[in-house]
Amino acid sequence: MSVIMVQVSLYPLRQASIGPTIREAVRTFRERGLETRMGEMSTLVWGEEQAVFDALQEAFHQAAERGDTVMTVTLSNACPEPSRRAYPLPEGA
């Protein structure tokens, strides 16, 4: 299996609060053993290809159970983990 990286954005629609849905998605990625780095508008996720695809599907289904949602994903096998310079870890992480 190969390592891939995705940039994923989740947009819960018509919900009073979007935070719980987004936190649940990130928790799903981490529970599947994937590396994550959260940004302001998207989250970077990387790990074994099948685990990434499975986690994306699970996160989308969980979000869809809460209501209408949009998920955008950019996939790459050319940069299997983010550059430390381009995506620095937040303070205390």
PDB file of N, CA, C and O in Angstrom:
ATOM      1  N   MET A   1       0.843  -1.189   0.000  1.00  0.00           N
ATOM      2  CA  MET A   1       0.000   0.000   0.000  1.00  0.00           C
ATOM      3  C   MET A   1       0.881   1.243   0.000  1.00  0.00           C
ATOM      4  O   MET A   1       2.009   1.236   0.493  1.00  0.00           O
ATOM      5  N   SER A   2       0.337   2.292  -0.560  1.00  0.00           N
ATOM      6  CA  SER A   2       1.086   3.539  -0.611  1.00  0.00           C
ATOM      7  C   SER A   2       0.487   4.565   0.346  1.00  0.00           C
ATOM      8  O   SER A   2      -0.682   4.490   0.723  1.00  0.00           O
ATOM      9  N   VAL A   3       1.313   5.505   0.716  1.00  0.00           N
ATOM     10  CA  VAL A   3       0.876   6.599   1.575  1.00  0.00           C
ATOM     11  C   VAL A   3       0.381   7.730   0.687  1.00  0.00           C
ATOM     12  O   VAL A   3       1.028   8.091  -0.295  1.00  0.00           O
ATOM     13  N   ILE A   4      -0.778   8.286   1.043  1.00  0.00           N
ATOM     14  CA  ILE A   4      -1.313   9.433   0.321  1.00  0.00           C
ATOM     15  C   ILE A   4      -1.649  10.534   1.320  1.00  0.00           C
ATOM     16  O   ILE A   4      -1.766  10.302   2.523  1.00  0.00           O
ATOM     17  N   MET A   5      -1.800  11.733   0.782  1.00  0.00           N
ATOM     18  CA  MET A   5      -2.233  12.862   1.595  1.00  0.00           C
ATOM     19  C   MET A   5      -3.462  13.470   0.953  1.00  0.00           C
ATOM     20  O   MET A   5      -3.569  13.538  -0.271  1.00  0.00           O
ATOM     21  N   VAL A   6      -4.391  13.913   1.790  1.00  0.00           N
ATOM     22  CA  VAL A   6      -5.568  14.613   1.286  1.00  0.00           C
ATOM     23  C   VAL A   6      -5.716  15.931   2.036  1.00  0.00           C
ATOM     24  O   VAL A   6      -5.340  16.065   3.200  1.00  0.00           O
ATOM     25  N   GLN A   7      -6.274  16.885   1.324  1.00  0.00           N
ATOM     26  CA  GLN A   7      -6.727  18.119   1.954  1.00  0.00           C
ATOM     27  C   GLN A   7      -8.236  18.059   1.889  1.00  0.00           C
ATOM     28  O   GLN A   7      -8.812  18.002   0.803  1.00  0.00           O
ATOM     29  N   VAL A   8      -8.876  18.071   3.032  1.00  0.00           N
ATOM     30  CA  VAL A   8     -10.328  17.886   3.086  1.00  0.00           C
ATOM     31  C   VAL A   8     -10.977  19.067   3.802  1.00  0.00           C
ATOM     32  O   VAL A   8     -10.506  19.535   4.838  1.00  0.00           O
ATOM     33  N   SER A   9     -12.069  19.526   3.213  1.00  0.00           N
ATOM     34  CA  SER A   9     -12.898  20.564   3.831  1.00  0.00           C
ATOM     35  C   SER A   9     -14.307  20.022   3.947  1.00  0.00           C
ATOM     36  O   SER A   9     -14.837  19.439   3.001  1.00  0.00           O
ATOM     37  N   LEU A  10     -14.905  20.211   5.096  1.00  0.00           N
ATOM     38  CA  LEU A  10     -16.259  19.731   5.355  1.00  0.00           C
ATOM     39  C   LEU A  10     -17.132  20.939   5.665  1.00  0.00           C
ATOM     40  O   LEU A  10     -16.808  21.754   6.529  1.00  0.00           O
ATOM     41  N   TYR A  11     -18.248  21.040   4.944  1.00  0.00           N
ATOM     42  CA  TYR A  11     -19.153  22.180   5.097  1.00  0.00           C
ATOM     43  C   TYR A  11     -20.549  21.685   5.469  1.00  0.00           C
ATOM     44  O   TYR A  11     -21.351  21.396   4.582  1.00  0.00           O
ATOM     45  N   PRO A  12     -20.853  21.582   6.760  1.00  0.00           N
ATOM     46  CA  PRO A  12     -22.212  21.235   7.176  1.00  0.00           C
ATOM     47  C   PRO A  12     -23.148  22.397   6.809  1.00  0.00           C
ATOM     48  O   PRO A  12     -22.859  23.553   7.117  1.00  0.00           O
ATOM     49  N   LEU A  13     -24.251  22.085   6.163  1.00  0.00           N
ATOM     50  CA  LEU A  13     -25.182  23.114   5.701  1.00  0.00           C
ATOM     51  C   LEU A  13     -26.405  23.192   6.601  1.00  0.00           C
ATOM     52  O   LEU A  13     -26.887  22.180   7.111  1.00  0.00           O
ATOM     53  N   ARG A  14     -26.894  24.403   6.784  1.00  0.00           N
ATOM     54  CA  ARG A  14     -28.143  24.645   7.512  1.00  0.00           C
ATOM     55  C   ARG A  14     -28.152  23.995   8.902  1.00  0.00           C
ATOM     56  O   ARG A  14     -29.164  23.439   9.328  1.00  0.00           O
ATOM     57  N   GLN A  15     -27.028  24.072   9.591  1.00  0.00           N
ATOM     58  CA  GLN A  15     -26.940  23.556  10.954  1.00  0.00           C
ATOM     59  C   GLN A  15     -26.638  24.713  11.899  1.00  0.00           C
ATOM     60  O   GLN A  15     -25.901  25.634  11.545  1.00  0.00           O
ATOM     61  N   ALA A  16     -27.194  24.666  13.073  1.00  0.00           N
ATOM     62  CA  ALA A  16     -26.999  25.743  14.051  1.00  0.00           C
ATOM     63  C   ALA A  16     -25.526  25.918  14.410  1.00  0.00           C
ATOM     64  O   ALA A  16     -25.063  27.040  14.620  1.00  0.00           O
ATOM     65  N   SER A  17     -24.795  24.814  14.478  1.00  0.00           N
ATOM     66  CA  SER A  17     -23.375  24.855  14.807  1.00  0.00           C
ATOM     67  C   SER A  17     -22.646  23.827  13.958  1.00  0.00           C
ATOM     68  O   SER A  17     -23.045  22.663  13.902  1.00  0.00           O
ATOM     69  N   ILE A  18     -21.573  24.258  13.295  1.00  0.00           N
ATOM     70  CA  ILE A  18     -20.832  23.332  12.425  1.00  0.00           C
ATOM     71  C   ILE A  18     -19.708  22.619  13.170  1.00  0.00           C
ATOM     72  O   ILE A  18     -19.208  21.595  12.703  1.00  0.00           O
ATOM     73  N   GLY A  19     -19.307  23.153  14.328  1.00  0.00           N
ATOM     74  CA  GLY A  19     -18.177  22.604  15.067  1.00  0.00           C
ATOM     75  C   GLY A  19     -18.277  21.130  15.404  1.00  0.00           C
ATOM     76  O   GLY A  19     -17.318  20.395  15.167  1.00  0.00           O
ATOM     77  N   PRO A  20     -19.396  20.661  15.948  1.00  0.00           N
ATOM     78  CA  PRO A  20     -19.481  19.246  16.310  1.00  0.00           C
ATOM     79  C   PRO A  20     -19.282  18.302  15.117  1.00  0.00           C
ATOM     80  O   PRO A  20     -18.640  17.261  15.254  1.00  0.00           O
ATOM     81  N   THR A  21     -19.819  18.656  13.974  1.00  0.00           N
ATOM     82  CA  THR A  21     -19.683  17.801  12.790  1.00  0.00           C
ATOM     83  C   THR A  21     -18.231  17.740  12.336  1.00  0.00           C
ATOM     84  O   THR A  21     -17.731  16.670  11.990  1.00  0.00           O
ATOM     85  N   ILE A  22     -17.558  18.876  12.336  1.00  0.00           N
ATOM     86  CA  ILE A  22     -16.156  18.916  11.909  1.00  0.00           C
ATOM     87  C   ILE A  22     -15.276  18.181  12.908  1.00  0.00           C
ATOM     88  O   ILE A  22     -14.391  17.423  12.509  1.00  0.00           O
ATOM     89  N   ARG A  23     -15.502  18.392  14.192  1.00  0.00           N
ATOM     90  CA  ARG A  23     -14.706  17.679  15.210  1.00  0.00           C
ATOM     91  C   ARG A  23     -14.891  16.169  15.105  1.00  0.00           C
ATOM     92  O   ARG A  23     -13.937  15.412  15.285  1.00  0.00           O
ATOM     93  N   GLU A  24     -16.108  15.733  14.816  1.00  0.00           N
ATOM     94  CA  GLU A  24     -16.366  14.302  14.663  1.00  0.00           C
ATOM     95  C   GLU A  24     -15.583  13.734  13.479  1.00  0.00           C
ATOM     96  O   GLU A  24     -15.059  12.623  13.561  1.00  0.00           O
ATOM     97  N   ALA A  25     -15.500  14.478  12.390  1.00  0.00           N
ATOM     98  CA  ALA A  25     -14.744  14.018  11.222  1.00  0.00           C
ATOM     99  C   ALA A  25     -13.263  13.880  11.564  1.00  0.00           C
ATOM    100  O   ALA A  25     -12.642  12.869  11.232  1.00  0.00           O
ATOM    101  N   VAL A  26     -12.697  14.881  12.220  1.00  0.00           N
ATOM    102  CA  VAL A  26     -11.280  14.818  12.595  1.00  0.00           C
ATOM    103  C   VAL A  26     -11.040  13.665  13.560  1.00  0.00           C
ATOM    104  O   VAL A  26     -10.026  12.974  13.455  1.00  0.00           O
ATOM    105  N   ARG A  27     -11.946  13.451  14.489  1.00  0.00           N
ATOM    106  CA  ARG A  27     -11.831  12.324  15.425  1.00  0.00           C
ATOM    107  C   ARG A  27     -11.832  10.997  14.658  1.00  0.00           C
ATOM    108  O   ARG A  27     -11.075  10.085  14.990  1.00  0.00           O
ATOM    109  N   THR A  28     -12.678  10.894  13.641  1.00  0.00           N
ATOM    110  CA  THR A  28     -12.724   9.683  12.815  1.00  0.00           C
ATOM    111  C   THR A  28     -11.374   9.433  12.158  1.00  0.00           C
ATOM    112  O   THR A  28     -10.887   8.302  12.158  1.00  0.00           O
ATOM    113  N   PHE A  29     -10.766  10.474  11.598  1.00  0.00           N
ATOM    114  CA  PHE A  29      -9.456  10.319  10.958  1.00  0.00           C
ATOM    115  C   PHE A  29      -8.424   9.825  11.969  1.00  0.00           C
ATOM    116  O   PHE A  29      -7.658   8.905  11.685  1.00  0.00           O
ATOM    117  N   ARG A  30      -8.411  10.430  13.128  1.00  0.00           N
ATOM    118  CA  ARG A  30      -7.411  10.078  14.142  1.00  0.00           C
ATOM    119  C   ARG A  30      -7.646   8.681  14.707  1.00  0.00           C
ATOM    120  O   ARG A  30      -6.688   7.953  14.969  1.00  0.00           O
ATOM    121  N   GLU A  31      -8.909   8.298  14.898  1.00  0.00           N
ATOM    122  CA  GLU A  31      -9.206   6.958  15.419  1.00  0.00           C
ATOM    123  C   GLU A  31      -8.781   5.868  14.448  1.00  0.00           C
ATOM    124  O   GLU A  31      -8.532   4.735  14.860  1.00  0.00           O
ATOM    125  N   ARG A  32      -8.696   6.192  13.180  1.00  0.00           N
ATOM    126  CA  ARG A  32      -8.242   5.224  12.180  1.00  0.00           C
ATOM    127  C   ARG A  32      -6.723   5.245  12.028  1.00  0.00           C
ATOM    128  O   ARG A  32      -6.179   4.614  11.121  1.00  0.00           O
ATOM    129  N   GLY A  33      -6.045   5.965  12.909  1.00  0.00           N
ATOM    130  CA  GLY A  33      -4.587   5.983  12.916  1.00  0.00           C
ATOM    131  C   GLY A  33      -3.961   6.906  11.890  1.00  0.00           C
ATOM    132  O   GLY A  33      -2.776   6.773  11.585  1.00  0.00           O
ATOM    133  N   LEU A  34      -4.730   7.838  11.352  1.00  0.00           N
ATOM    134  CA  LEU A  34      -4.214   8.755  10.343  1.00  0.00           C
ATOM    135  C   LEU A  34      -3.624   9.995  11.003  1.00  0.00           C
ATOM    136  O   LEU A  34      -4.075  10.424  12.065  1.00  0.00           O
ATOM    137  N   GLU A  35      -2.623  10.553  10.367  1.00  0.00           N
ATOM    138  CA  GLU A  35      -2.041  11.812  10.819  1.00  0.00           C
ATOM    139  C   GLU A  35      -2.930  12.946  10.333  1.00  0.00           C
ATOM    140  O   GLU A  35      -3.470  12.883   9.229  1.00  0.00           O
ATOM    141  N   THR A  36      -3.085  13.978  11.147  1.00  0.00           N
ATOM    142  CA  THR A  36      -3.919  15.119  10.761  1.00  0.00           C
ATOM    143  C   THR A  36      -3.231  16.421  11.138  1.00  0.00           C
ATOM    144  O   THR A  36      -2.447  16.489  12.085  1.00  0.00           O
ATOM    145  N   ARG A  37      -3.543  17.424  10.385  1.00  0.00           N
ATOM    146  CA  ARG A  37      -3.121  18.782  10.714  1.00  0.00           C
ATOM    147  C   ARG A  37      -4.258  19.714  10.324  1.00  0.00           C
ATOM    148  O   ARG A  37      -4.557  19.880   9.141  1.00  0.00           O
ATOM    149  N   MET A  38      -4.889  20.322  11.324  1.00  0.00           N
ATOM    150  CA  MET A  38      -6.039  21.188  11.068  1.00  0.00           C
ATOM    151  C   MET A  38      -5.588  22.595  10.706  1.00  0.00           C
ATOM    152  O   MET A  38      -4.642  23.137  11.279  1.00  0.00           O
ATOM    153  N   GLY A  39      -6.300  23.175   9.730  1.00  0.00           N
ATOM    154  CA  GLY A  39      -6.084  24.561   9.342  1.00  0.00           C
ATOM    155  C   GLY A  39      -7.372  25.339   9.527  1.00  0.00           C
ATOM    156  O   GLY A  39      -8.351  24.820  10.062  1.00  0.00           O
ATOM    157  N   GLU A  40      -7.368  26.573   9.087  1.00  0.00           N
ATOM    158  CA  GLU A  40      -8.546  27.428   9.233  1.00  0.00           C
ATOM    159  C   GLU A  40      -9.725  26.943   8.395  1.00  0.00           C
ATOM    160  O   GLU A  40     -10.868  26.981   8.851  1.00  0.00           O
ATOM    161  N   MET A  41      -9.452  26.485   7.171  1.00  0.00           N
ATOM    162  CA  MET A  41     -10.526  26.123   6.242  1.00  0.00           C
ATOM    163  C   MET A  41     -10.477  24.670   5.781  1.00  0.00           C
ATOM    164  O   MET A  41     -11.379  24.208   5.083  1.00  0.00           O
ATOM    165  N   SER A  42      -9.427  23.948   6.169  1.00  0.00           N
ATOM    166  CA  SER A  42      -9.311  22.557   5.735  1.00  0.00           C
ATOM    167  C   SER A  42      -8.417  21.804   6.710  1.00  0.00           C
ATOM    168  O   SER A  42      -7.760  22.390   7.571  1.00  0.00           O
ATOM    169  N   THR A  43      -8.416  20.499   6.547  1.00  0.00           N
ATOM    170  CA  THR A  43      -7.574  19.627   7.354  1.00  0.00           C
ATOM    171  C   THR A  43      -6.744  18.766   6.422  1.00  0.00           C
ATOM    172  O   THR A  43      -7.264  18.214   5.452  1.00  0.00           O
ATOM    173  N   LEU A  44      -5.456  18.647   6.712  1.00  0.00           N
ATOM    174  CA  LEU A  44      -4.593  17.726   5.986  1.00  0.00           C
ATOM    175  C   LEU A  44      -4.641  16.388   6.705  1.00  0.00           C
ATOM    176  O   LEU A  44      -4.566  16.324   7.932  1.00  0.00           O
ATOM    177  N   VAL A  45      -4.767  15.330   5.932  1.00  0.00           N
ATOM    178  CA  VAL A  45      -4.839  13.971   6.473  1.00  0.00           C
ATOM    179  C   VAL A  45      -3.910  13.113   5.630  1.00  0.00           C
ATOM    180  O   VAL A  45      -3.935  13.202   4.403  1.00  0.00           O
ATOM    181  N   TRP A  46      -3.087  12.279   6.270  1.00  0.00           N
ATOM    182  CA  TRP A  46      -2.240  11.393   5.491  1.00  0.00           C
ATOM    183  C   TRP A  46      -2.048  10.074   6.209  1.00  0.00           C
ATOM    184  O   TRP A  46      -2.092   9.976   7.435  1.00  0.00           O
ATOM    185  N   GLY A  47      -1.832   9.058   5.374  1.00  0.00           N
ATOM    186  CA  GLY A  47      -1.653   7.707   5.880  1.00  0.00           C
ATOM    187  C   GLY A  47      -1.793   6.718   4.742  1.00  0.00           C
ATOM    188  O   GLY A  47      -1.757   7.094   3.570  1.00  0.00           O
ATOM    189  N   GLU A  48      -1.952   5.454   5.090  1.00  0.00           N
ATOM    190  CA  GLU A  48      -2.109   4.415   4.080  1.00  0.00           C
ATOM    191  C   GLU A  48      -3.362   4.673   3.245  1.00  0.00           C
ATOM    192  O   GLU A  48      -4.410   5.052   3.767  1.00  0.00           O
ATOM    193  N   GLU A  49      -3.229   4.461   1.960  1.00  0.00           N
ATOM    194  CA  GLU A  49      -4.285   4.806   1.004  1.00  0.00           C
ATOM    195  C   GLU A  49      -5.662   4.277   1.399  1.00  0.00           C
ATOM    196  O   GLU A  49      -6.623   5.044   1.445  1.00  0.00           O
ATOM    197  N   GLN A  50      -5.770   2.999   1.680  1.00  0.00           N
ATOM    198  CA  GLN A  50      -7.085   2.426   1.976  1.00  0.00           C
ATOM    199  C   GLN A  50      -7.673   3.004   3.257  1.00  0.00           C
ATOM    200  O   GLN A  50      -8.876   3.254   3.331  1.00  0.00           O
ATOM    201  N   ALA A  51      -6.830   3.217   4.264  1.00  0.00           N
ATOM    202  CA  ALA A  51      -7.310   3.800   5.518  1.00  0.00           C
ATOM    203  C   ALA A  51      -7.828   5.220   5.299  1.00  0.00           C
ATOM    204  O   ALA A  51      -8.825   5.618   5.903  1.00  0.00           O
ATOM    205  N   VAL A  52      -7.156   5.980   4.440  1.00  0.00           N
ATOM    206  CA  VAL A  52      -7.603   7.348   4.151  1.00  0.00           C
ATOM    207  C   VAL A  52      -8.966   7.320   3.467  1.00  0.00           C
ATOM    208  O   VAL A  52      -9.877   8.041   3.873  1.00  0.00           O
ATOM    209  N   PHE A  53      -9.112   6.491   2.427  1.00  0.00           N
ATOM    210  CA  PHE A  53     -10.392   6.421   1.716  1.00  0.00           C
ATOM    211  C   PHE A  53     -11.521   5.937   2.631  1.00  0.00           C
ATOM    212  O   PHE A  53     -12.630   6.468   2.586  1.00  0.00           O
ATOM    213  N   ASP A  54     -11.236   4.936   3.455  1.00  0.00           N
ATOM    214  CA  ASP A  54     -12.256   4.434   4.385  1.00  0.00           C
ATOM    215  C   ASP A  54     -12.681   5.522   5.370  1.00  0.00           C
ATOM    216  O   ASP A  54     -13.869   5.684   5.651  1.00  0.00           O
ATOM    217  N   ALA A  55     -11.709   6.263   5.891  1.00  0.00           N
ATOM    218  CA  ALA A  55     -12.020   7.320   6.856  1.00  0.00           C
ATOM    219  C   ALA A  55     -12.800   8.460   6.209  1.00  0.00           C
ATOM    220  O   ALA A  55     -13.712   9.013   6.823  1.00  0.00           O
ATOM    221  N   LEU A  56     -12.450   8.815   4.976  1.00  0.00           N
ATOM    222  CA  LEU A  56     -13.204   9.857   4.270  1.00  0.00           C
ATOM    223  C   LEU A  56     -14.662   9.443   4.098  1.00  0.00           C
ATOM    224  O   LEU A  56     -15.574  10.239   4.319  1.00  0.00           O
ATOM    225  N   GLN A  57     -14.868   8.201   3.704  1.00  0.00           N
ATOM    226  CA  GLN A  57     -16.234   7.716   3.511  1.00  0.00           C
ATOM    227  C   GLN A  57     -17.002   7.729   4.836  1.00  0.00           C
ATOM    228  O   GLN A  57     -18.150   8.170   4.888  1.00  0.00           O
ATOM    229  N   GLU A  58     -16.373   7.251   5.889  1.00  0.00           N
ATOM    230  CA  GLU A  58     -17.034   7.230   7.193  1.00  0.00           C
ATOM    231  C   GLU A  58     -17.351   8.652   7.666  1.00  0.00           C
ATOM    232  O   GLU A  58     -18.451   8.910   8.156  1.00  0.00           O
ATOM    233  N   ALA A  59     -16.401   9.566   7.524  1.00  0.00           N
ATOM    234  CA  ALA A  59     -16.623  10.948   7.954  1.00  0.00           C
ATOM    235  C   ALA A  59     -17.753  11.597   7.164  1.00  0.00           C
ATOM    236  O   ALA A  59     -18.559  12.338   7.727  1.00  0.00           O
ATOM    237  N   PHE A  60     -17.816  11.323   5.862  1.00  0.00           N
ATOM    238  CA  PHE A  60     -18.893  11.898   5.055  1.00  0.00           C
ATOM    239  C   PHE A  60     -20.247  11.348   5.494  1.00  0.00           C
ATOM    240  O   PHE A  60     -21.207  12.103   5.643  1.00  0.00           O
ATOM    241  N   HIS A  61     -20.324  10.042   5.699  1.00  0.00           N
ATOM    242  CA  HIS A  61     -21.592   9.430   6.119  1.00  0.00           C
ATOM    243  C   HIS A  61     -22.038   9.962   7.484  1.00  0.00           C
ATOM    244  O   HIS A  61     -23.223  10.225   7.690  1.00  0.00           O
ATOM    245  N   GLN A  62     -21.098  10.119   8.407  1.00  0.00           N
ATOM    246  CA  GLN A  62     -21.443  10.666   9.725  1.00  0.00           C
ATOM    247  C   GLN A  62     -21.967  12.094   9.594  1.00  0.00           C
ATOM    248  O   GLN A  62     -22.954  12.455  10.234  1.00  0.00           O
ATOM    249  N   ALA A  63     -21.312  12.900   8.773  1.00  0.00           N
ATOM    250  CA  ALA A  63     -21.754  14.285   8.579  1.00  0.00           C
ATOM    251  C   ALA A  63     -23.124  14.324   7.914  1.00  0.00           C
ATOM    252  O   ALA A  63     -23.972  15.139   8.280  1.00  0.00           O
ATOM    253  N   ALA A  64     -23.342  13.445   6.938  1.00  0.00           N
ATOM    254  CA  ALA A  64     -24.617  13.417   6.216  1.00  0.00           C
ATOM    255  C   ALA A  64     -25.768  12.992   7.127  1.00  0.00           C
ATOM    256  O   ALA A  64     -26.909  13.398   6.910  1.00  0.00           O
ATOM    257  N   GLU A  65     -25.478  12.181   8.141  1.00  0.00           N
ATOM    258  CA  GLU A  65     -26.518  11.791   9.094  1.00  0.00           C
ATOM    259  C   GLU A  65     -27.007  12.985   9.908  1.00  0.00           C
ATOM    260  O   GLU A  65     -28.142  12.985  10.383  1.00  0.00           O
ATOM    261  N   ARG A  66     -26.170  13.994  10.071  1.00  0.00           N
ATOM    262  CA  ARG A  66     -26.540  15.197  10.824  1.00  0.00           C
ATOM    263  C   ARG A  66     -27.323  16.185   9.963  1.00  0.00           C
ATOM    264  O   ARG A  66     -27.999  17.068  10.490  1.00  0.00           O
ATOM    265  N   GLY A  67     -27.232  16.039   8.639  1.00  0.00           N
ATOM    266  CA  GLY A  67     -27.921  16.959   7.739  1.00  0.00           C
ATOM    267  C   GLY A  67     -27.154  17.117   6.439  1.00  0.00           C
ATOM    268  O   GLY A  67     -26.178  16.413   6.181  1.00  0.00           O
ATOM    269  N   ASP A  68     -27.614  18.054   5.629  1.00  0.00           N
ATOM    270  CA  ASP A  68     -26.950  18.302   4.351  1.00  0.00           C
ATOM    271  C   ASP A  68     -25.510  18.728   4.599  1.00  0.00           C
ATOM    272  O   ASP A  68     -25.212  19.452   5.548  1.00  0.00           O
ATOM    273  N   THR A  69     -24.624  18.262   3.723  1.00  0.00           N
ATOM    274  CA  THR A  69     -23.205  18.574   3.901  1.00  0.00           C
ATOM    275  C   THR A  69     -22.489  18.549   2.562  1.00  0.00           C
ATOM    276  O   THR A  69     -22.925  17.883   1.622  1.00  0.00           O
ATOM    277  N   VAL A  70     -21.400  19.273   2.487  1.00  0.00           N
ATOM    278  CA  VAL A  70     -20.516  19.263   1.328  1.00  0.00           C
ATOM    279  C   VAL A  70     -19.129  18.903   1.832  1.00  0.00           C
ATOM    280  O   VAL A  70     -18.669  19.449   2.835  1.00  0.00           O
ATOM    281  N   MET A  71     -18.459  17.983   1.137  1.00  0.00           N
ATOM    282  CA  MET A  71     -17.077  17.641   1.454  1.00  0.00           C
ATOM    283  C   MET A  71     -16.259  17.819   0.179  1.00  0.00           C
ATOM    284  O   MET A  71     -16.589  17.253  -0.863  1.00  0.00           O
ATOM    285  N   THR A  72     -15.197  18.603   0.269  1.00  0.00           N
ATOM    286  CA  THR A  72     -14.282  18.729  -0.858  1.00  0.00           C
ATOM    287  C   THR A  72     -12.964  18.078  -0.465  1.00  0.00           C
ATOM    288  O   THR A  72     -12.488  18.238   0.659  1.00  0.00           O
ATOM    289  N   VAL A  73     -12.379  17.337  -1.412  1.00  0.00           N
ATOM    290  CA  VAL A  73     -11.170  16.575  -1.133  1.00  0.00           C
ATOM    291  C   VAL A  73     -10.195  16.730  -2.291  1.00  0.00           C
ATOM    292  O   VAL A  73     -10.571  16.603  -3.456  1.00  0.00           O
ATOM    293  N   THR A  74      -8.948  17.004  -1.962  1.00  0.00           N
ATOM    294  CA  THR A  74      -7.860  16.984  -2.933  1.00  0.00           C
ATOM    295  C   THR A  74      -6.917  15.870  -2.510  1.00  0.00           C
ATOM    296  O   THR A  74      -6.453  15.843  -1.370  1.00  0.00           O
ATOM    297  N   LEU A  75      -6.633  14.951  -3.427  1.00  0.00           N
ATOM    298  CA  LEU A  75      -5.807  13.775  -3.137  1.00  0.00           C
ATOM    299  C   LEU A  75      -4.453  13.889  -3.820  1.00  0.00           C
ATOM    300  O   LEU A  75      -4.349  14.434  -4.919  1.00  0.00           O
ATOM    301  N   SER A  76      -3.417  13.374  -3.167  1.00  0.00           N
ATOM    302  CA  SER A  76      -2.092  13.370  -3.779  1.00  0.00           C
ATOM    303  C   SER A  76      -1.291  12.166  -3.295  1.00  0.00           C
ATOM    304  O   SER A  76      -1.308  11.820  -2.114  1.00  0.00           O
ATOM    305  N   ASN A  77      -0.593  11.542  -4.231  1.00  0.00           N
ATOM    306  CA  ASN A  77       0.388  10.527  -3.856  1.00  0.00           C
ATOM    307  C   ASN A  77       1.801  11.073  -4.049  1.00  0.00           C
ATOM    308  O   ASN A  77       2.783  10.363  -3.836  1.00  0.00           O
ATOM    309  N   ALA A  78       1.895  12.347  -4.456  1.00  0.00           N
ATOM    310  CA  ALA A  78       3.188  12.972  -4.717  1.00  0.00           C
ATOM    311  C   ALA A  78       3.757  13.672  -3.490  1.00  0.00           C
ATOM    312  O   ALA A  78       4.957  13.942  -3.432  1.00  0.00           O
ATOM    313  N   CYS A  79       2.926  13.963  -2.530  1.00  0.00           N
ATOM    314  CA  CYS A  79       3.400  14.606  -1.292  1.00  0.00           C
ATOM    315  C   CYS A  79       2.732  13.896  -0.120  1.00  0.00           C
ATOM    316  O   CYS A  79       1.741  14.388   0.419  1.00  0.00           O
ATOM    317  N   PRO A  80       3.265  12.749   0.276  1.00  0.00           N
ATOM    318  CA  PRO A  80       2.605  11.911   1.274  1.00  0.00           C
ATOM    319  C   PRO A  80       2.526  12.507   2.671  1.00  0.00           C
ATOM    320  O   PRO A  80       1.788  11.989   3.509  1.00  0.00           O
ATOM    321  N   GLU A  81       3.263  13.578   2.951  1.00  0.00           N
ATOM    322  CA  GLU A  81       3.074  14.278   4.216  1.00  0.00           C
ATOM    323  C   GLU A  81       3.427  15.743   4.010  1.00  0.00           C
ATOM    324  O   GLU A  81       4.249  16.072   3.155  1.00  0.00           O
ATOM    325  N   PRO A  82       2.807  16.625   4.794  1.00  0.00           N
ATOM    326  CA  PRO A  82       2.998  18.059   4.564  1.00  0.00           C
ATOM    327  C   PRO A  82       4.387  18.540   4.948  1.00  0.00           C
ATOM    328  O   PRO A  82       5.029  17.993   5.844  1.00  0.00           O
ATOM    329  N   SER A  83       4.823  19.551   4.266  1.00  0.00           N
ATOM    330  CA  SER A  83       6.086  20.201   4.580  1.00  0.00           C
ATOM    331  C   SER A  83       5.973  20.899   5.926  1.00  0.00           C
ATOM    332  O   SER A  83       4.986  21.589   6.180  1.00  0.00           O
ATOM    333  N   ARG A  84       6.946  20.735   6.774  1.00  0.00           N
ATOM    334  CA  ARG A  84       6.926  21.399   8.089  1.00  0.00           C
ATOM    335  C   ARG A  84       6.956  22.920   7.920  1.00  0.00           C
ATOM    336  O   ARG A  84       6.371  23.650   8.721  1.00  0.00           O
ATOM    337  N   ARG A  85       7.642  23.393   6.875  1.00  0.00           N
ATOM    338  CA  ARG A  85       7.733  24.827   6.655  1.00  0.00           C
ATOM    339  C   ARG A  85       6.415  25.390   6.125  1.00  0.00           C
ATOM    340  O   ARG A  85       5.971  26.453   6.560  1.00  0.00           O
ATOM    341  N   ALA A  86       5.798  24.684   5.196  1.00  0.00           N
ATOM    342  CA  ALA A  86       4.558  25.167   4.587  1.00  0.00           C
ATOM    343  C   ALA A  86       3.370  25.024   5.532  1.00  0.00           C
ATOM    344  O   ALA A  86       2.456  25.849   5.502  1.00  0.00           O
ATOM    345  N   TYR A  87       3.370  23.992   6.368  1.00  0.00           N
ATOM    346  CA  TYR A  87       2.262  23.734   7.290  1.00  0.00           C
ATOM    347  C   TYR A  87       2.815  23.510   8.694  1.00  0.00           C
ATOM    348  O   TYR A  87       2.820  22.381   9.184  1.00  0.00           O
ATOM    349  N   PRO A  88       3.281  24.577   9.345  1.00  0.00           N
ATOM    350  CA  PRO A  88       3.859  24.392  10.684  1.00  0.00           C
ATOM    351  C   PRO A  88       2.805  23.933  11.686  1.00  0.00           C
ATOM    352  O   PRO A  88       1.624  24.259  11.567  1.00  0.00           O
ATOM    353  N   LEU A  89       3.255  23.183  12.656  1.00  0.00           N
ATOM    354  CA  LEU A  89       2.359  22.759  13.731  1.00  0.00           C
ATOM    355  C   LEU A  89       2.010  23.959  14.597  1.00  0.00           C
ATOM    356  O   LEU A  89       2.855  24.824  14.825  1.00  0.00           O
ATOM    357  N   PRO A  90       0.771  24.021  15.081  1.00  0.00           N
ATOM    358  CA  PRO A  90       0.397  25.110  15.984  1.00  0.00           C
ATOM    359  C   PRO A  90       1.183  25.028  17.289  1.00  0.00           C
ATOM    360  O   PRO A  90       1.674  23.961  17.658  1.00  0.00           O
ATOM    361  N   GLU A  91       1.299  26.145  17.976  1.00  0.00           N
ATOM    362  CA  GLU A  91       1.970  26.181  19.275  1.00  0.00           C
ATOM    363  C   GLU A  91       1.361  25.142  20.208  1.00  0.00           C
ATOM    364  O   GLU A  91       0.139  25.033  20.304  1.00  0.00           O
ATOM    365  N   GLY A  92       2.201  24.385  20.889  1.00  0.00           N
ATOM    366  CA  GLY A  92       1.739  23.417  21.873  1.00  0.00           C
ATOM    367  C   GLY A  92       1.255  22.104  21.296  1.00  0.00           C
ATOM    368  O   GLY A  92       0.804  21.237  22.043  1.00  0.00           O
ATOM    369  N   ALA A  93       1.337  21.932  19.977  1.00  0.00           N
ATOM    370  CA  ALA A  93       0.851  20.683  19.361  1.00  0.00           C
ATOM    371  C   ALA A  93       1.922  19.624  19.377  1.00  0.00           C
ATOM    372  O   ALA A  93       1.696  18.511  18.903  1.00  0.00           O
TER     373      ALA A  93
END
